[in-house]
Structures are given as structure tokens and as C-alpha cells.
Amino acid sequence: MLKAFKTMENRGLSDSLFSALRKYPKSQELDPIENFITEGFAWLLRNKEMLAGEFVDYLSLKLPEPLPLTHILPEWKTQYTFPGGQIDMLADCGQFALIFEHKVWSNLSPGQLDKYRDYAKTISKWSQGGYKLILITGLTRQHQQNPDLALTWSDIYKFLKHWLETKSDDSLVRDFIDMLAEENLGPAAPVSYESIVSYLPAQSLQPNLKNITLRAAEADWRWVLKRIGFNKDVPMPTKYEHLDGRLGLETLDGSFLSIFVGTLLNGSAFKVQPSNLHLGPDFCLILGVYIKRWKSFEADFFHSDEYTKLRSRLKENSGTWDFHDHRFDVAKPNPWHPLHLRKPLVEVFRGTITFEQQVDRFILHGREVIELLLAGGELEALTNRLHPIAKNSISPVE
């Protein structure tokens, strides 16, 4: 897209950088650093056309769909007021627009981006190319309300640093990224700002999850036992478990198979990463198999028609859950915990505000994911076929 822009020398400095930084109004509701960074960044883009072109190209590559080609240089505006709100930064490209919302450490107000969407739909000149909403924040956990593209100021730092190293060693651009670094908005250090400000709130996560899980354990999980065919052979085992980085319930533990539902706080023991690193731990189902105890028919289990059908079904359609096969689809297989179904815990608890609501969500999503695992009847058929063999051929645990 950069080729579509006219190759031009930087125009004369049409406005004063210091005037731009001074123009924003005083307000107890606004963090001055947000305005300061917005005005400084917009000034660089407004007065350095090659940089602006590179930046639009950078955004186009990161957006789900590339931006329309245009020979019109963007008109960069700040504090763009419209009925019902104010846009931090606007790149008006004629037939389309880039709408920026900038945050440093604060969160979006309720429905903030929807106001921008509603306004943008009323602008007729953007009807051909439309508009894109771009959110830039200090922390990834501030990424909310489904913008078209969500970045952090550390992303902007890396973009500008690359531009300095490959295009032009500009002192003002260098001063700007130095300021970002000083404000803890550059690349994360070993002890990052995000880890510091998140540390104390995170201390309450495990005890609160434990309380939610213990309450959820009081629900009737006997249906799992009946569905899989252990109702006559195995006592009801539902129990709280906090082991190997997982915190949740074993809803089935018959010394043959186990079905865990709960939170995977640390996946290192299972050699797995969260579904989305930016969203934190996953709520998950983990299918466990007692390989050491039932070593004599391990091959019968994993290479059976039933297990093959189970894997194929979940690969083809696991709904809103991420399916992971840790037996056959990885370089170092995990035969003890072969199947995972996961989604970010924040998605499970989205919109909840009370303890009772979160207990209900745990039970609801726990039931949903177990139903997904058992829906095809493969595990029930496999258990009914192999469990009697297992009882007769049991050997001591190694």
C-alpha cells in the first residue's frame, strides 16, 4: 500500500509540536499521559508522510482484511468531536477512515467503541471503503469490545524502532520511543509493568477459584458416571483436585478413565500453552487414562475404532472449545492425559459479578464440555468393551 502513496519529502512543519501537546483541555477524568502520547504520535504521522505511509501499511498487514488502496494521504486529526463522544485520533483517507482509541492504563467505558461504530456508519464518504476501529493500550488485558485491530504501545514502539533502523534515524521519532520506554510502554522487561500491576490482584485468583470449585462439587455429577457405564462398578468419585497446575474437579475417577473439569493455571506439567496467551488460564476438560495400571491393553484403547472415531469427531467439530490431541498430534505424546478441550477462563466467567453466578458458570460449562466429549458414545462403547478386561488383568501400579 505504501507504493500507492505519493513519494514526497516531509512537508514543512505546519504546526508546532509544543502547541499540539499543549492544546488538550484539563480534565480530572482524563489521564494527561494518554493525551500527551496521542498528540505526539499524531504530530509525527502528520508531519512525516513516509512514516505515516509505512504505518498505514503496517496496519493493513495486521488487519483481517487489507485496507483499500488510495493515493490520498491520510489527514490525521486528534480529539475529533462528534455528537455523543470524542475520537482520540482519526486518519481520514477520503473513501475510508481509521478510527483510533488510545488507552494507557485505563479501560474502555461501557459501549465506547459502539458509539464510534454508530457514528462512522452515518458518514457517507466512507460508504465505499468503510472504517476500521483500532485500539491501542498499555496492556493486552485492556483489549475489549472487539475492535478491528487491538495493539499495545509496545507494538507501536517496535514499529517505530524498526522504522528508525531501516528507513530514517529521526531524532524526534527516537525521542518519542524513548518516552514510551520511560512510561513503561516499550517492550516488556523481565519484570514487566504488567506483571507488577497484576501481581497483587492475581493472589486472590487461586483461593477464589478453589471456593467456586468446592461449591460446584456439591452439584450432582452422578450423571457422568451413568453416561459412561460405571454406575454399577465404581463408587461416585467427584472430588476437588489442585495438582500439577490444574485446579478443578475429577468428575470420573474409576481407576480406568478420569474426566477432569476446571482451570489449567499452569500448563508446564502437560507441556501446553493457554489457548490465548493474552487472556490467561484456560477452563478445560482433560481426559485421563491410567496407563500404568492398564498397560496390558494400552494399544487396544488408543488404536481402537472407538477412540479413533472420538478423536475424529472432536477434531472436526468441537464447537467453541479448542481441541488438543496430546497422544497422536505432538512430537512427545502424553498417553496419560491424551485429550484436552479448552477455552479461556475469562470467556467462561464473562459478564458475571457474583460468586453464585460464577459457580453456575462452572457447572454449566463443565456439563457442556463433558457432554461434548460423550456425545458420540465412543467412550461409553470403549469402556463397556474394555473395562471387564481391565478388572481381570489388573497389575500393581508401577
N, C-alpha and C positions, 0 to 999 in steps of 0.2 A: 504493500500500500504506500510505502514511503516514496516509490517511484512516481506515484500519482501526484505527489506534491511538487510544486514548482521549486526548482533549486534556486534558492535566494540567499544572499548574505543576511546576517542578522540586521534587522532594521534598527534605526536609531532608538534609543531608549525613550519611548514615547511617554512613559510615566515613571515617576520616581519610586524606587523600591521602598524608600522610607515612608513616602506618602501612602503607599499601598499597605504597609504594615501598620500605619497609624490610623487608618480610616475606619476600622471596625468599632462599633459602639461599645461602651462599657455595659456590662450586664453581670449580675450575680448568678445568672443561670447558665452562663457560658464559660467554659474554661478558656482563658486567653491563649493558651498554647495551641488549641485547635484552630483558632482564627489566625494566629501567627503563622503556623505551618501552612495553612490553606493559602493565605495571601502570598507567602514567599514562594510556594510551589507554583501557583498560578502566574506569578510575575515571571518566573523562569520560563514557563511554557509560552507566555505571551510575547516575550522579548527574544526568545531563541527558537526560531522557527524550525531549524533542523532537529533540535531536541524535541519539539512538540510533535514533529512528524514521526520520529522514532518512537515516541511514547504512544501515539495512536496505533502504530504498527504493533507495538508490544501488547497493547490491549486487544487488538484484533486477533492476535495469535492465541490469547488466553480465553477469549470468549467462546462459547459453544459454537457460534456461527461467526464467520469473518464479517467485519464491517463493510458497508458498501464503499466502492471506490469513489473518490471525489477529488477534484482539482481545487476545491475551495479550502483554504487554510482555516482551521477552526478559530472561532472567536471565543477567547477564554474570558469568562465572567465569573465574579465571585459575589456572594451574598445576593443572589438573584431572587428577588422577592416576587411571589405570586399570591393570589388570594388563598389564604389558608396555610401559608408556610414560606420557607426560605431555603433555597438550594445553596449548599456551600460553594460548589464550583460547577460551572456549566461550560461544555465545549459545544458551541453551536456551529455545526458543519453545513448548514443550509438545509439539505434534504434529510438529515438525521442529527441527533444530538446525543451527547454523552453527559449524563447527569451523575454528579459525584456527591456522595455523602461522606464526610470526614469525621472520624471519631479518634480520640487518643485513648483515654481510659474509660470514658462513659459509654453507656449503652444507648441504643436507639430508643426513642419514645414509642409508645404503642401506636401502631399503624402509620409510622412516619414514612416509610417507603411507599405505602399505598397512596398517600397524599401526592407524592411525586408522580406515581403512575397515572392517577386520575387527571392531574394537570397536563401531563405530557400528551395524553390522548385527545386533549382539546386543541392542540397546536396543529393546524392544517398543513404547514410546510414540512412537518415531519412525517406526513402520511406515507410517503414513498419508502424511506429508509427506516422510519421509526426512531426509537430511542433505546438506550441501554442504561441501566442503573448500576453504578459501580460504587461499592462500599469499601472504604479504606479505614482500617482500625489499628489500634496498637496491639491487640491480642486476637488470636484466632477465635477464642471463645466469645468474642463480641459479634461474630458473624451470624446475623439473624435476618429474618423477614425476606429471605430468598431474593437477594439482588441477582442481577445477571452475572456479575463477577464480584467476588469478595477477595480483597487483598489486605496485606498488612503494610505498615510503613516500612518494615524491614524489606518487603518486596520492592518498594519504591527506592529504598537505599541501594539494593543490589542492582536495580535497573540503572540508576544514575551512576553508580560506581563503574559498571560495565561501559557506559557511555563515555565516562571520563577516560577510561583505559583504552578505548578503541576509536573514539571519534575526536574528542577535543578536551584537553586538560584545562577546563574553565575554572577560574578561581571562585566565582560565585556559586557554581554548582558544587564545588568541593566544600565551600563554607556551609552550604545547605545540608549536605550529607553529614558533615561534622556535627552540625546542630542536632540532626536526627539521632546520631550516636550518643551525644551528650544527654538527650532526653530519653534514653533507653529505648529508642525506636529503631536502632540499627539491628544487625544480625545478633542473634542470641548468644550471650557469653555462656561459659559452663554453668555459672549460677545466673540464670536469666531473670529479667524483671518479672516475667510471667510466673516463673516458679516461686519467686519470693512472695508476690502478692497473692498467690494461690495456696501457699503453704498452710496458713492457719485455717482458712475455711475447709481445706481438704482433710484436716484432722478429724472433723466430725463425720466424714463420709462412712468410714467402716462401722463405728458404733451405731449410726443411724440405719445403715443397711442391715446390720445384724438384727436390730429391733424389728424392722419391717419383715425380714425373712422369718424370724421366730413367730411373728403373728401370722404370716402366711402359712406356716407349717401347721397351724391349728385348723386350716381348711381341710375338707375331705378330699384326699388324694387317692383313696382306695380304687377309684375308677381306673387308674393307670394299671394297677395290679391285675384287675379283672380283664382289662383290654388285652393284656399281653399273655394271659393264660396262666398266671401263677397263683390264682386265687385259692387253690387247694393245697399248693405245695409250699408256699412261702408266707411267713407272717408279714403283716404290714410294717414296712421298714422306714417310712418317711422320717428323715432326720436332718437337723441343721448340720452343715459342714463348712468349715473355714480351713482349707488346706490347699497347699500348692498354688496360692494366688487366687483361688476361687472361693466365693462366699455365697452359699445358697442352700438348696435342698436336694437330697437324694430321694427322689420320689419312687425309685425302684432299686432295690439292692437285694437280689436274691442269690448272691454268690454265683451268678451266671452272667447277668447283664445288670448295668446300673444306668439310670437316667437322671442326670443332674440338671437342675434349672436354677439359675441365679446369675451372679455377677462375676465376670472374669476380671479381677482387679489387676492382675499381673500375669501375662501370658508366657513369661520366660520358661516356666516349667514345661509348658506344652510347645515351646518354640513357635509361638504365634504372635502376631501384632493385632491391635484393635482394628475393627472394620474401618474406622476412620480415626486417624491419629489426632485430628483436630477436635474430635468430640469425646475423647476419653474412653473409659472402660465400656465393655460390651455386656449386655444381658444375653445369656446364652443357654443353649441346651448342649450337653456333652454326653454322648453315648459311650459308656464304659463297658469293657469286656474283660473278664477275669482270665486272661491268657495263661498265667502261671498255673492256675488251678485246673484249667480245662485244656491243657496243652495237647492232649491226645486228639482233639478234634478241631484244632485251630484252623486247619486247611478246609475242613468241611464247612466251617462257619463262613470264612471270608470269601471262599470261592464257590459258595452255593448259589443256585439260581435266585433264591430269595434275597440274599444280600446284594447280588448284582442288580436286581430289579429295584431294590431300595435306593441304592446309590444313583442309578439312572433316573429314577423319578425325582429325587431331590435336586439333582444337577439340572434337570430340565425345568423344574418349577418349584422353587422354594418360597414363592411369594415375596413378602417384604423382608425375609430373612436371608442373610448371606450363608451359603452352604460351603463347608470346607471338608474335604476328604483328606484325612491325615494318615491314611493307610496306603492308598494307591497313587495319589496325585502329588506326592512330595518325594524329595530325594532321600530323606531319612524318615521312614514311616514310623507311626506311633500306633502299634496294634492295641494298646491298652485303652486309648481314647480316640477311636478312628473317625468318628463323625461329629462335627460341630455345626450348629445353627446359631447365628449371632446377629445382633443389631445393637447400635449404640444405646447405652442405658438412658441417655438424655432423651431419646426418642420414646422409650417406654414411659418415662415419667413426664413427658411434655404436657404442660398445662395443669399439672397437679399442684396443689398448695397445702394439702393436709396429709398427715400421717395415714389416715384411713384411706384416702384416695390412692396413695402410693402402695399400700397393701393390696388394694383391689387391683391395681395395675399389674403388680407382681403376679397375682393369681391369674388374672385374665391372660397376660402374655405367656405365663408358664403353661397354662392349659392350651393356648393356641399353638405353641411350638411343639408340645408333646403330641397334640392331635395331628399336626403336620407330619411328624415322624411316623406315627402309627397309621396314617390314613390309608395306605395301600395294603395293609395287612401282612406285609412281608415279615416283620419281626415276630408277629404272633405265629405265623406259619413256621418260621425258623425255630422258635422256642419250643413249639409243640413237637417238632420233629427231633430236636437235639437234646432237649432237657432231660428226658428219661435216660438217654445215653450218658449224659454228664453225671447223673446221680450214680449210675452203676460203675463208672470208670473214674471216679474221683481219686485224685492222688494228693498227697500232702502238699501244702503251699511251700514253694522253694524258699 
